[in-house]
Structure formats: structure tokens, C-alpha cells
Amino acid sequence: MHKKVIIGMSGGVDSSTAAYLLQKQGYEVIGVTMGMWQNKGEQEGCGNLSAVQDARRVAEKLGISYDVLDFRKEFREKVVEYFMDSYEEGLTPNPCIMCNRYVKWEALLQYADEIGADYIATGHYARIEQHPQTGRFAIRNSVTAAKDQTYALYRLTQEQLARTIMPVGTYEKEEIRKIAENIDDFVAKKSDSQDICFIPDGDYTAFLQEQRNAVQNTGDFVDLEGNILGRHKGLMYYTVGQRKGLGIAFGKPMYVHNLDAKKNQVVLCDNTQLFSRTVYATDLNAMAVASFEKGMRFLGKIRYSHQSAWCTIQSVEDGVMECVFDEPQRAVTPGQALVLYDGEFVAGGGTILGTSLS
């Protein structure tokens, strides 16, 4: 009897090829598209109707069953509300991480249990293996560094990983496009999606204004000593490390050091003051390791595009990790993730609180 697997399908080249590869491997494949957000003027679906149409077209070509599931409530509660709350608190959120952990995996596994499926699958560029030392399930880097998506998957649990398959993680992107030609030439040539799915135009501030009637709560630009330098147009317009778009000339390059939501201040500094060795993180999730302990050495990433760097855990107390990098890192951003790697394996990570606890 063939093992049954549910594949999340977006209509794109990666998930479509994943479905094809699973079928070739002998699984009974069931395609689903998760309806998670509906923009004005669009019909139900994962952001837009065309994604559903493309995914259904692929499913028909492969001869697999297909359905659209309504996860809009879960997506709104777990991802969109978190996204808006974060900006209002002066944080820079990462909605893909929250969506992966609390919507895609939880919702898909629940559906898998309802229909008696053994596994779920996605088109992520990552691999799932058991760590050679600890034996724990872990995300491992994909073979294609340029497309590696492990950073956004660090919050997955052992139970979720044990039931997940990621077929494209052992391929280069161009190999996937070549394989996709076996399914559909149109799908093989589709461009990759880049933007946050519920804000396709990338205008976060307009989205916040529309969803929460957010107003431009102006306040002060200040330096690290608290001296007032000018007026900002609202915390939601800024993020740590930003230089362009400050809307005021300071006579020298100035960068956003941090956002103080309590005082409604944007703190500015010069470039050298953006660097810090120490990072504090909370909401920890251990993956390849059973727990985080003082003295552990890892390669750490503080954002998706960050070049990983060596760091050491100094302490883990009351759910807060102190991690010190060997070399100073630029623009540590509260709200983003600190993801720790043991070689090619994701050891785990947490949400960045900042460079100090004061």
C-alpha cells in the first residue's frame, strides 16, 4: 500500500515539481492550496485566484486529487495580527517564520490526520535529516545556497519534522526548472515570488493604515545620548540599519539604531555604532540539539540574507539566550530571528530582543 502524502501547492515551480517528484517516488499524492489571504477584488485562494488555477492545472496534469483549504482564520490570527502588532511595538517581524510554524505545518498536519495521510510535503529548499550526533530531526541546508530556506524553518518541532518531506532540497534551482518541463512548460518558466503574500506591493505602511487605521504618530529623532535631531513620521516607517528615507538631512550619514516604542522615538547613530557582538533572543526552539547550554558554539544568522558567523552561547536564563559573536555584526534587529547552525544543520534559534536587556 502506497504511503499517502499531502503536498502544499502554490502553483509555482517548486511545489509543482515537489508533487511530481513525490509521485515518481511512489507516494499517493494529494495536492492542496491553502487559502490564507484574500485581497480586495480577488476570489478565494492563497492570495489570488491565479495561484489556485495554476495549482489545479498541475494537479490535473499529474492526475492527483486536489483541494483548496480555508485557513484564512488561522492565518489572520497567527500571522497578520502578529505582523501588525510587531510594527506597532517598534519591531521588525518575519511573517514567513510564523506562517510556517503555526499555519502551514499545524493546519496541514491536522488535515493529514483527518484524511489519514502519513506525511505532508512542501517545495522548500531544505532537507530534513536526523542529526548524526543527537539523532534528532533537523532541517539541513539545501544543496543550492542561493535558494536555501532553512532560516525561515527553525521553529518547526520534532513531531512536525518527523512527518515532513522536502523533495526539492537535494536539487539546484535550474535542475528543478528542468524537471518541471516534464509537467508543464508554463510552470517551468514561472518567476519566483518575492514579496510577503498578503502585501504583494510591499507597502507595509499602507497595509497597516488600511487594516488598523494606523495613523502617522509622529515623534522625535534622537541620537544615542537622547539629543533631539528632528521629527519622524511614525515608527512603522523605519527599521534598524535604515539610512535612506529618513526625510531629513543631518549633515552626515545617519542610520536607525533602534526604535523606542515607549517614548515613540527613532534613535539614530553613525555606521560604526550599528555593530554589536551580543544578541539576546527569546521564544527559543531547539531543533538539532535537545537544549541550548552555556559554551555551545554555532554559526549564527541574524537575518535571512546574513552571512552566518561564529558565536557562543553565554547564558540561557528564564527563556532568554545571550549569544556573543566572535566579530561584531551589523544592525541586529529586534523582531527578526537568531538562527543557529551546527554545520549544515539548524540547531534552533529564537526571536531577537536586541543587543541589551536594558
Secondary structure per residue as TSV (DSSP state, phi and psi in degrees):
chain	resnum	aa	ss	phi	psi
A	1	M	-	360.0	130.2
A	2	H	-	-71.0	140.8
A	3	K	-	-69.3	142.0
A	4	K	E	-101.1	130.1
A	5	V	E	-131.2	137.2
A	6	I	E	-98.1	127.0
A	7	I	E	-111.1	125.1
A	8	G	E	-73.8	121.4
A	9	M	-	-117.5	126.4
A	10	S	-	-101.2	-6.6
A	11	G	S	90.3	-3.2
A	12	G	S	-89.0	176.7
A	13	V	H	-67.4	-37.3
A	14	D	H	-70.4	-51.3
A	15	S	H	-70.1	-32.6
A	16	S	H	-64.8	-43.5
A	17	T	H	-68.6	-35.2
A	18	A	H	-59.6	-43.4
A	19	A	H	-61.8	-42.3
A	20	Y	H	-62.0	-45.9
A	21	L	H	-64.0	-40.6
A	22	L	H	-62.7	-40.9
A	23	Q	H	-63.4	-41.2
A	24	K	H	-65.1	-28.5
A	25	Q	T	-82.0	-1.7
A	26	G	T	97.9	8.4
A	27	Y	-	-79.5	153.2
A	28	E	E	-85.1	110.7
A	29	V	E	-100.8	132.7
A	30	I	E	-122.3	118.7
A	31	G	E	-89.7	137.6
A	32	V	E	-137.7	145.1
A	33	T	E	-112.9	131.9
A	34	M	E	-90.2	110.1
A	35	G	E	-73.8	106.9
A	36	M	-	-117.8	-22.7
A	37	W	E	-152.2	145.6
A	38	Q	E	-131.8	109.5
A	39	N	-	-81.0	160.8
A	40	K	T	-58.4	135.4
A	41	G	T	84.3	-1.1
A	42	E	-	-108.7	148.9
A	43	Q	-	-82.6	173.4
A	44	E	S	-58.9	147.6
A	45	G	S	154.5	-175.9
A	46	C	E	-82.0	72.8
A	47	G	E	94.2	-49.0
A	48	N	S	-154.0	161.8
A	49	L	H	-67.8	-31.1
A	50	S	H	-63.3	-33.3
A	51	A	H	-62.4	-42.6
A	52	V	H	-65.7	-43.5
A	53	Q	H	-61.8	-42.8
A	54	D	H	-67.4	-41.7
A	55	A	H	-65.4	-42.1
A	56	R	H	-63.0	-38.4
A	57	R	H	-62.6	-42.8
A	58	V	H	-64.9	-44.1
A	59	A	H	-59.5	-40.4
A	60	E	H	-65.3	-41.0
A	61	K	H	-65.7	-35.6
A	62	L	H	-81.8	-15.5
A	63	G	T	73.8	33.2
A	64	I	-	-110.3	156.1
A	65	S	E	-71.1	155.3
A	66	Y	E	-149.3	144.8
A	67	D	E	-150.5	158.4
A	68	V	E	-110.2	125.1
A	69	L	E	-105.5	141.6
A	70	D	E	-93.5	100.9
A	71	F	-	-113.5	24.0
A	72	R	H	-63.7	-37.2
A	73	K	H	-64.1	-48.8
A	74	E	H	-62.5	-40.8
A	75	F	H	-65.5	-41.4
A	76	R	I	-62.6	-46.4
A	77	E	I	-70.9	-44.6
A	78	K	I	-88.5	-26.9
A	79	V	I	-115.2	-56.2
A	80	V	I	-67.4	-44.3
A	81	E	H	-63.9	-41.8
A	82	Y	H	-59.3	-44.1
A	83	F	H	-58.9	-47.9
A	84	M	H	-70.7	-41.2
A	85	D	H	-58.2	-42.7
A	86	S	H	-61.1	-47.2
A	87	Y	H	-63.2	-37.8
A	88	E	H	-69.0	-22.2
A	89	E	T	-94.6	8.0
A	90	G	T	78.7	20.1
A	91	L	-	-104.4	162.0
A	92	T	-	-111.3	101.6
A	93	P	-	-76.8	164.8
A	94	N	-	-127.2	87.2
A	95	P	H	-64.3	-28.0
A	96	C	H	-63.6	-37.3
A	97	I	H	-63.2	-45.2
A	98	M	H	-68.0	-38.1
A	99	C	H	-64.4	-43.6
A	100	N	I	-59.4	-47.0
A	101	R	I	-74.0	-47.2
A	102	Y	I	-103.5	-12.7
A	103	V	I	-117.2	-65.3
A	104	K	I	-57.0	-52.7
A	105	W	I	-75.1	-46.6
A	106	E	H	-63.4	-45.4
A	107	A	H	-69.5	-41.3
A	108	L	H	-66.8	-40.1
A	109	L	H	-67.5	-36.2
A	110	Q	H	-63.3	-42.4
A	111	Y	H	-66.3	-38.1
A	112	A	H	-59.6	-42.3
A	113	D	H	-65.0	-37.4
A	114	E	H	-64.9	-35.1
A	115	I	H	-105.4	5.4
A	116	G	T	76.8	30.8
A	117	A	-	-85.2	148.1
A	118	D	S	-83.2	-37.7
A	119	Y	E	-136.6	165.3
A	120	I	E	-118.2	160.3
A	121	A	E	-143.6	153.8
A	122	T	-	-138.4	170.5
A	123	G	-	-98.2	27.0
A	124	H	-	-70.9	146.5
A	125	Y	S	-85.0	84.6
A	126	A	E	-165.4	165.3
A	127	R	E	-124.9	150.6
A	128	I	E	-114.7	120.4
A	129	E	E	-142.0	164.3
A	130	Q	E	-86.5	132.8
A	131	H	-	-62.8	133.5
A	132	P	T	-63.5	-25.4
A	133	Q	T	-94.8	-46.6
A	134	T	T	-90.6	-20.8
A	135	G	-	76.7	-0.2
A	136	R	-	-81.3	149.3
A	137	F	E	-67.1	140.0
A	138	A	E	-151.2	153.6
A	139	I	E	-78.3	132.1
A	140	R	E	-116.0	145.7
A	141	N	E	-49.7	143.2
A	142	S	-	-72.5	166.9
A	143	V	S	-74.8	-15.0
A	144	T	-	-107.6	102.6
A	145	A	G	-61.5	-34.0
A	146	A	G	-65.3	-25.3
A	147	K	G	-111.7	3.8
A	148	D	-	-55.1	130.3
A	149	Q	-	-117.9	19.6
A	150	T	G	-65.0	-32.4
A	151	Y	G	-54.2	-41.1
A	152	A	G	-82.4	3.0
A	153	L	G	-116.1	8.4
A	154	Y	T	-68.0	-16.3
A	155	R	T	-87.9	-3.2
A	156	L	-	-65.6	146.6
A	157	T	-	-92.3	167.9
A	158	Q	H	-59.8	-40.6
A	159	E	H	-64.8	-40.8
A	160	Q	H	-67.8	-43.7
A	161	L	H	-64.5	-35.6
A	162	A	H	-64.2	-20.9
A	163	R	T	-115.5	20.7
A	164	T	E	-118.7	141.3
A	165	I	E	-122.1	135.6
A	166	M	-	-125.1	88.4
A	167	P	G	-68.8	-24.9
A	168	V	G	-89.4	-5.5
A	169	G	G	-66.1	-15.8
A	170	T	G	-98.5	9.9
A	171	Y	S	-121.4	152.8
A	172	E	-	-77.2	156.7
A	173	K	H	-57.8	-43.7
A	174	E	H	-66.6	-30.4
A	175	E	H	-64.7	-40.4
A	176	I	H	-63.5	-43.4
A	177	R	H	-62.4	-37.6
A	178	K	H	-65.9	-43.2
A	179	I	H	-63.6	-37.5
A	180	A	H	-63.3	-22.1
A	181	E	T	-62.5	-22.7
A	182	N	T	-70.3	-20.5
A	183	I	T	-94.5	-56.2
A	184	D	-	-166.4	124.5
A	185	D	H	-64.5	-33.8
A	186	F	H	-63.8	-46.6
A	187	V	H	-63.9	-40.2
A	188	A	H	-60.2	-27.9
A	189	K	T	-101.8	3.1
A	190	K	-	-65.2	141.6
A	191	S	-	-76.4	156.9
A	192	D	-	-76.1	144.0
A	193	S	-	-78.1	141.4
A	194	Q	-	-119.2	-38.2
A	195	D	S	-82.9	164.5
A	196	I	-	-61.6	130.5
A	197	C	T	-61.2	-31.1
A	198	F	T	-93.4	0.3
A	199	I	-	-134.0	70.7
A	200	P	T	-61.4	-26.1
A	201	D	T	-89.1	-3.3
A	202	G	-	75.6	6.3
A	203	D	-	-90.4	86.1
A	204	Y	H	-63.3	-41.8
A	205	T	H	-65.5	-40.2
A	206	A	H	-63.3	-38.7
A	207	F	H	-62.7	-45.7
A	208	L	H	-63.9	-39.1
A	209	Q	H	-65.2	-39.2
A	210	E	H	-72.0	-43.0
A	211	Q	H	-78.8	-34.8
A	212	R	H	-124.9	11.6
A	213	N	-	52.3	37.4
A	214	A	-	-62.6	134.8
A	215	V	-	-106.7	159.5
A	216	Q	-	-76.6	91.0
A	217	N	-	-84.0	88.3
A	218	T	-	-68.4	156.2
A	219	G	E	-160.2	-163.6
A	220	D	E	-96.7	140.6
A	221	F	E	-81.0	131.4
A	222	V	E	-132.9	158.3
A	223	D	-	-90.6	-177.4
A	224	L	T	-65.0	-19.2
A	225	E	T	-91.7	-2.2
A	226	G	-	92.0	4.0
A	227	N	-	-71.2	133.2
A	228	I	E	-74.8	128.3
A	229	L	E	-110.5	-15.4
A	230	G	E	160.4	-166.2
A	231	R	E	-116.6	136.2
A	232	H	E	-100.4	165.6
A	233	K	S	-100.3	6.1
A	234	G	-	137.3	137.0
A	235	L	G	-57.8	-32.3
A	236	M	G	-67.8	-9.5
A	237	Y	G	-88.9	-1.1
A	238	Y	-	-131.0	155.9
A	239	T	-	-144.8	158.4
A	240	V	T	-59.5	134.0
A	241	G	T	92.2	-9.9
A	242	Q	-	-66.7	138.0
A	243	R	-	-119.3	-46.4
A	244	K	T	-77.3	152.5
A	245	G	T	80.5	15.5
A	246	L	-	-73.6	-21.2
A	247	G	-	80.5	13.6
A	248	I	S	-154.2	143.8
A	249	A	-	-94.2	130.4
A	250	F	-	-110.5	-0.3
A	251	G	S	86.2	-10.9
A	252	K	S	-157.0	159.6
A	253	P	-	-60.9	127.5
A	254	M	-	-125.2	146.4
A	255	Y	E	-127.8	154.3
A	256	V	E	-75.0	119.8
A	257	H	E	-87.2	-47.2
A	258	N	E	-163.8	165.6
A	259	L	E	-112.3	122.9
A	260	D	E	-102.1	96.3
A	261	A	T	-66.4	-34.5
A	262	K	T	-64.7	-39.7
A	263	K	T	-96.4	-3.1
A	264	N	T	53.8	46.9
A	265	Q	E	-120.0	144.8
A	266	V	E	-104.4	114.7
A	267	V	E	-90.9	127.1
A	268	L	E	-111.1	158.0
A	269	C	E	-155.2	175.0
A	270	D	-	-87.5	174.3
A	271	N	G	-61.1	-39.4
A	272	T	G	-63.6	-28.4
A	273	Q	G	-81.5	-2.3
A	274	L	G	-82.1	-10.7
A	275	F	E	-92.5	138.6
A	276	S	E	-149.7	146.5
A	277	R	E	-91.0	-28.0
A	278	T	E	-97.6	134.9
A	279	V	E	-131.8	132.1
A	280	Y	E	-106.9	138.2
A	281	A	E	-139.1	150.9
A	282	T	E	-133.6	-172.8
A	283	D	E	51.2	53.0
A	284	L	E	-74.8	145.1
A	285	N	E	-134.4	116.6
A	286	A	E	-89.6	132.5
A	287	M	S	-117.8	-77.2
A	288	A	S	-70.2	-27.0
A	289	V	S	-104.7	154.2
A	290	A	S	-74.0	-31.5
A	291	S	S	-160.4	162.5
A	292	F	-	-94.3	131.1
A	293	E	-	-128.9	151.4
A	294	K	T	-57.0	135.9
A	295	G	T	95.6	-12.9
A	296	M	-	-64.0	139.0
A	297	R	E	-110.0	133.2
A	298	F	E	-142.7	166.4
A	299	L	E	-91.4	124.8
A	300	G	E	-112.7	143.8
A	301	K	E	-121.4	134.2
A	302	I	S	-105.1	-1.1
A	303	R	S	-162.5	165.7
A	304	Y	T	-56.1	-43.0
A	305	S	T	-90.2	3.2
A	306	H	-	-72.5	138.3
A	307	Q	-	-76.8	118.4
A	308	S	-	-58.0	148.8
A	309	A	E	-141.7	152.7
A	310	W	E	-68.7	140.1
A	311	C	E	-149.6	165.1
A	312	T	E	-130.6	134.5
A	313	I	E	-74.7	123.8
A	314	Q	E	-92.5	-34.9
A	315	S	E	-163.7	156.5
A	316	V	E	-137.2	103.7
A	317	E	E	-134.6	133.6
A	318	D	T	51.8	39.3
A	319	G	T	77.1	9.6
A	320	V	E	-117.1	128.2
A	321	M	E	-100.7	133.9
A	322	E	E	-104.4	121.6
A	323	C	E	-125.0	130.0
A	324	V	E	-116.4	122.8
A	325	F	E	-80.6	148.1
A	326	D	E	-61.4	-38.7
A	327	E	E	-121.6	147.6
A	328	P	E	-58.7	140.5
A	329	Q	E	-112.0	146.3
A	330	R	E	-90.4	134.1
A	331	A	-	58.4	58.0
A	332	V	-	-64.8	123.9
A	333	T	-	-115.4	113.0
A	334	P	T	-57.2	134.0
A	335	G	T	104.0	-27.1
A	336	Q	S	-78.9	178.2
A	337	A	E	-105.0	141.3
A	338	L	E	-97.7	112.0
A	339	V	E	-111.8	127.8
A	340	L	E	-106.6	136.5
A	341	Y	E	-119.3	135.5
A	342	D	E	-104.0	93.9
A	343	G	T	64.4	-122.3
A	344	E	T	-91.1	-1.4
A	345	F	E	-99.1	139.8
A	346	V	E	-75.7	114.6
A	347	A	E	-75.8	-30.2
A	348	G	E	144.2	-158.0
A	349	G	E	171.4	-165.2
A	350	G	E	-167.3	176.6
A	351	T	E	-88.4	129.9
A	352	I	E	-70.5	127.1
A	353	L	E	-88.5	-36.4
A	354	G	E	152.0	-163.9
A	355	T	S	-99.6	-0.5
A	356	S	-	-153.6	166.2
A	357	L	-	-103.7	5.6
A	358	S	-	-81.4	360.0
